[in-house]
């Protein structure tokens, strides 16, 4: 498979012109190394998983950076957290934009140390798996939905090989990668929780129910969830609060970051099984939300993401907050969308003073279905030709 251009490239160029240090994080096998080697041909590249590079850099970091003034890219930087104080000293001597690009597998300790040590010097980018738009026209969005966005999947010749690869990926992450990131939790417990979450993906987090099912206390379950979220395997979508005089839901919603991993853990290994799987609707919602959030990160200034739900049941699947505006979106796994599907959107728009809203659905026609609410075809959004934040009616 030839190199697939990534939407994050434009954002990377902006960061290169702004920050002396850029940290690109993402899960294993998401394509970080391939991305930077293609986009940063003028940087010298080092990999801390390569013994020769690790010895060269860590033996005397100050000497290394003095002898290699840049621009430099260092992969697997989470393996040497002691580099960060040296990097701070080095860039303070010469704050050249784009001087250092660091790559790391996602881990809360890495992000915490980097942010604390390099405050004011660091820009952080997150690379997700392939989006449907990045894979087009070679792969369709139903294929992306079923198998997820991890790049090695699309090198494999048939469905059986893809299923085996995803199963191996999950095992490797639990048994090797998480321990290398400092996680000291029995692999069987992480796997049991992760598998159980396939049944509640897209739903409100109920720690008490998960604790009873796993026969663990709530603090332990919360710790395991934090591990999976820190590894960018899960995301918690927080509820949006405003002083609107209503009782609002306070629990977060839990989503898998990658639908391929969701399906692998649920033993959904083909399109026929996906068609009849009870979690199909929540899985489609996951696909749409994760792709919209990844696109917003690459296109909008410092976006934040929420959902909105009253205890009376009015709900909006996603609020995108960026540039002083809130944009509400509802996802509908159906080929039709009508005014009947807009009650939650309309309520939220009134309560939060939002001027437009969208229903992303499986149909083919973009049209206005209620006051300041439009139905947008997922085909057009998935292709990258129609982003809700650019839509003007």
C-alpha positions in Angstrom: 0.0 0.0 0.0 1.4 3.4 -1.0 1.7 6.2 1.5 -1.7 7.6 2.4 -1.7 11.4 2.9 -2.9 12.4 6.4 -5.2 15.2 7.2 -3.0 16.2 10.1 -0.2 17.3 7.8 -1.6 20.8 7.5 -1.8 21.2 11.3 1.7 19.8 11.6 3.1 22.5 9.3 1.4 25.2 11.4 3.0 23.7 14.5 6.4 23.5 12.9 6.3 27.2 12.3 5.1 28.0 15.9 6.7 25.7 18.5 10.3 24.7 19.0 9.1 21.2 20.1 6.2 19.2 18.7 5.0 16.0 20.4 2.9 13.7 18.2 1.1 11.0 20.2 -1.0 8.1 19.2 -1.6 4.4 19.8 0.8 1.7 18.5 0.5 1.0 14.8 -1.4 4.2 14.0 1.2 5.3 11.5 3.2 8.0 13.4 6.6 7.0 12.1 5.5 6.7 8.5 3.7 10.0 8.8 6.7 12.0 10.0 9.2 10.3 7.7 7.1 11.3 4.8 6.3 14.8 6.0 9.7 15.6 7.6 12.2 14.6 5.0 14.6 17.4 6.2 14.7 16.1 9.8 17.3 13.6 11.0 15.3 10.6 12.4 16.2 8.6 15.5 14.3 5.7 17.1 14.7 4.9 20.8 13.7 1.3 20.1 16.8 1.0 18.0 19.7 0.2 20.4 22.3 2.2 18.5 20.1 5.3 18.5 19.1 4.9 22.2 22.8 4.6 23.2 23.8 7.6 21.1 21.1 9.9 22.6 20.9 8.8 26.2 24.6 8.3 27.0 25.1 12.0 27.1 22.0 13.9 26.0 23.5 17.4 26.2 26.4 16.4 24.0 24.0 14.7 21.5 21.9 17.9 21.1 25.0 20.1 20.9 26.4 17.9 18.1 23.0 17.6 16.4 21.4 21.1 16.5 18.5 20.0 14.4 16.0 19.7 13.0 15.6 16.3 14.6 12.8 13.7 15.0 13.0 11.2 17.9 10.6 8.2 17.9 9.4 6.3 21.0 10.3 9.1 23.3 8.3 7.6 26.1 11.2 5.2 26.6 13.4 8.1 27.9 11.4 10.5 30.0 14.7 11.9 31.5 15.3 13.6 28.1 12.7 16.2 28.8 14.6 18.5 31.2 17.6 18.4 28.8 15.3 19.3 25.9 14.0 22.2 27.9 17.5 23.5 28.5 18.5 22.9 24.8 15.5 24.8 23.3 15.9 27.6 25.8 19.3 28.2 24.3 17.9 28.4 20.8 14.2 28.5 20.3 14.1 27.6 16.6 10.5 26.7 15.5 10.3 23.0 14.5 13.7 22.1 15.9 12.5 18.9 17.6 9.7 16.6 16.7 9.0 13.9 19.3 6.9 10.8 18.7 5.4 8.7 21.5 2.9 6.0 22.2 0.1 7.5 24.2 0.6 7.3 28.0 -0.6 9.7 30.7 2.9 9.9 32.3 4.5 10.9 28.9 1.9 13.7 28.4 2.2 14.9 32.0 6.0 15.1 32.0 6.1 16.7 28.6 3.5 19.3 29.4 5.0 20.2 32.8 8.6 20.3 31.6 8.1 22.1 28.3 5.3 24.6 29.2 5.3 27.3 26.5 7.7 25.5 24.3 5.6 22.5 23.2 2.7 21.8 20.8 0.9 18.4 21.1 -0.7 16.7 18.1 -2.7 13.5 18.2 -2.6 11.2 15.2 -5.6 8.9 14.9 -6.1 5.9 12.6 -7.1 6.4 8.9 -10.3 8.2 8.3 -12.7 7.3 5.6 -11.7 10.4 3.6 -8.0 9.4 3.9 -8.7 5.9 2.6 -10.9 6.9 -0.3 -11.3 5.9 -3.1 -9.5 2.6 -2.5 -11.7 1.7 0.5 -15.3 2.4 1.2 -16.7 3.8 4.5 -18.5 0.5 5.3 -15.1 -1.2 5.1 -13.5 1.4 7.3 -16.4 1.0 9.8 -16.1 -2.7 10.0 -12.3 -2.9 10.3 -11.3 0.4 11.9 -8.5 2.7 11.0 -5.3 1.1 12.0 -3.0 1.2 8.9 -1.7 -2.4 8.9 -5.2 -3.7 8.4 -5.3 -2.3 4.9 -2.1 -4.2 3.9 -3.8 -7.5 4.5 -5.5 -9.5 1.7 -8.7 -10.9 3.2 -11.1 -10.7 6.2 -9.6 -13.7 8.0 -6.2 -12.1 8.1 -7.7 -8.8 9.3 -9.5 -10.6 12.1 -6.4 -12.4 13.2 -4.3 -9.2 13.1 -6.8 -7.3 15.3 -7.0 -10.1 17.8 -3.2 -10.2 18.0 -3.1 -6.4 18.3 -5.4 -6.5 21.4 -3.3 -9.2 23.0 0.0 -7.4 22.3 -1.4 -4.1 23.7 -2.6 -5.7 26.9 0.3 -8.1 27.5 3.3 -6.1 26.2 2.6 -2.5 25.4 0.7 -1.5 28.6 3.3 -3.0 30.9 6.1 -1.2 28.9 4.2 2.0 29.6 4.3 1.3 33.4 0.9 -0.3 33.8 1.0 -3.0 36.5 -2.5 -4.6 36.2 -3.3 -8.2 35.4 -3.9 -8.6 31.7 -7.0 -10.8 32.3 -8.7 -8.0 34.2 -8.0 -5.4 31.5 -9.3 -7.8 28.8 -12.4 -8.6 30.8 -13.3 -5.0 31.3 -12.5 -4.0 27.7 -14.7 -6.9 26.4 -17.5 -5.9 28.7 -17.4 -2.4 27.4 -18.4 -3.6 23.9 -21.9 -4.0 25.4 -22.1 -0.5 26.7 -20.2 1.4 24.0 -21.9 4.7 23.4 -23.8 4.6 26.7 -23.5 6.4 30.0 -20.8 5.1 32.3 -22.2 3.1 35.1 -19.3 2.3 37.4 -21.5 0.4 39.9 -22.8 -2.0 37.3 -19.3 -2.6 35.9 -18.0 -3.2 39.4 -20.7 -5.8 40.1 -20.1 -7.6 36.9 -16.3 -7.8 37.4 -16.5 -8.3 41.1 -14.2 -5.4 41.7 -14.5 -2.1 43.6 -15.3 1.1 41.8 -11.9 2.6 42.3 -10.2 -0.4 40.6 -12.6 -0.2 37.6 -12.1 3.5 37.3 -8.3 2.9 37.3 -8.6 0.4 34.5 -10.8 2.7 32.5 -8.2 5.4 32.9 -5.5 3.1 31.6 -7.5 2.3 28.4 -8.4 5.9 27.9 -4.8 7.0 28.5 -3.7 4.5 25.8 -6.2 6.1 23.4 -8.2 3.0 23.2 -11.3 4.6 24.8 -12.6 8.1 25.1 -14.9 9.6 27.7 -17.3 12.1 26.3 -18.2 14.5 29.1 -21.6 16.1 29.5 -21.9 19.8 28.8 -23.2 21.9 31.7 -24.8 25.3 31.5 -27.0 27.3 33.9 -30.3 26.5 32.1 -32.5 25.6 35.0 -32.7 21.9 34.0 -31.5 18.7 35.7 -28.7 17.4 33.5 -27.0 14.1 33.3 -23.6 14.1 35.0 -22.1 10.7 34.0 -19.8 10.6 30.9 -20.4 8.4 27.9 -17.8 5.8 26.9 -16.8 5.2 23.3 -14.2 2.9 21.7 -11.7 5.0 19.7 -11.5 2.5 16.9 -14.5 0.5 15.6 -12.2 -2.3 14.4 -11.1 -3.0 17.9 -14.7 -2.7 19.1 -15.8 -5.3 16.6 -12.8 -7.6 17.3 -13.5 -7.7 21.1 -17.2 -8.3 20.3 -16.3 -11.2 17.9 -17.9 -9.3 15.0 -15.6 -10.5 12.2 -17.6 -9.7 9.0 -20.2 -7.5 7.5 -22.9 -10.1 7.8 -22.4 -10.3 11.5 -22.3 -6.5 11.8 -25.6 -6.3 10.1 -27.3 -8.3 12.8 -25.2 -7.3 15.8 -27.3 -5.5 18.6 -24.5 -2.9 19.0 -24.7 -1.9 15.3 -26.3 1.5 15.9 -24.0 2.5 18.7 -21.0 1.3 16.5 -22.1 3.5 13.7 -22.5 6.5 16.1 -18.9 5.7 17.3 -17.6 5.8 13.7 -19.2 9.1 13.0 -18.3 10.8 16.2 -14.6 9.6 16.2 -14.2 10.8 12.6 -15.8 14.1 13.2 -13.6 14.7 16.3 -10.4 13.7 14.5 -11.3 16.1 11.7 -12.1 18.9 14.1 -8.7 18.4 15.8 -6.9 18.8 12.5 -9.0 21.8 11.2 -10.3 23.8 14.2 -8.5 25.9 16.9 -8.4 23.9 20.1 -11.7 22.1 19.8 -13.5 20.6 22.8 -16.1 17.8 22.7 -19.2 17.2 24.8 -22.6 15.6 24.7 -25.8 17.1 26.2 -28.5 15.2 27.9 -31.3 16.2 30.4 -32.6 13.8 33.0 -35.9 14.1 31.1 -34.2 12.4 28.1 -33.5 15.2 25.6 -30.1 14.5 24.1 -27.5 15.6 21.6 -24.8 13.1 20.6 -22.0 15.6 20.1 -21.3 19.3 20.9 -18.1 20.7 19.3 -16.8 23.8 21.0 -14.3 25.9 19.0 -13.7 29.5 18.2 -16.4 30.7 20.7 -19.2 28.6 19.1 -21.0 25.5 20.1 -22.1 23.2 17.2 -24.6 20.4 18.0 -24.7 17.2 16.0 -27.0 14.2 16.2 -26.2 10.8 14.6 -28.9 8.7 13.1 -28.3 5.2 11.7 -31.1 5.3 9.2 -31.7 6.4 5.6 -34.3 9.0 6.6 -34.3 12.0 8.8 -37.2 14.2 9.7 -38.4 16.8 12.1 -39.3 13.9 14.5 -35.5 13.3 14.9 -34.7 16.9 16.0 -36.5 17.3 19.3 -33.3 16.9 21.4 -31.4 19.2 19.0 -34.1 21.9 19.1 -34.2 21.8 22.9 -30.5 22.1 23.2 -30.4 24.9 20.7 -33.0 26.9 22.7 -31.3 26.2 26.0 -27.8 27.0 24.9 -28.5 29.7 22.4 -27.1 27.8 19.4 -28.0 29.1 15.9 -27.7 25.9 13.9 -27.7 22.1 14.3 -27.2 19.0 12.2 -28.4 15.4 11.9 -25.8 13.2 10.2 -27.7 10.2 8.7 -27.4 7.4 6.2 -29.5 9.1 3.5 -28.4 10.8 0.3 -30.0 14.2 0.4 -28.8 17.3 2.3 -31.8 19.3 3.3 -33.4 21.5 6.0 -35.6 19.4 8.3 -36.5 22.0 11.0 -35.8 25.6 11.9 -32.0 26.0 11.5 -31.5 22.2 11.5 -30.1 20.4 8.5 -29.8 16.7 7.6 -26.3 15.9 6.2 -25.6 12.7 4.3 -22.9 10.6 6.0 -21.5 9.7 2.5 -20.6 13.4 2.0 -19.2 13.9 5.5 -17.2 10.7 5.3 -15.6 11.7 2.0 -14.4 14.9 3.5 -16.4 17.1 1.1 -18.9 18.3 3.7 -17.8 19.3 7.2 -20.7 20.6 9.4 -18.6 23.5 10.7 -18.2 24.8 7.1 -21.8 24.3 6.1 -23.7 27.5 5.6 -27.1 26.2 4.6 
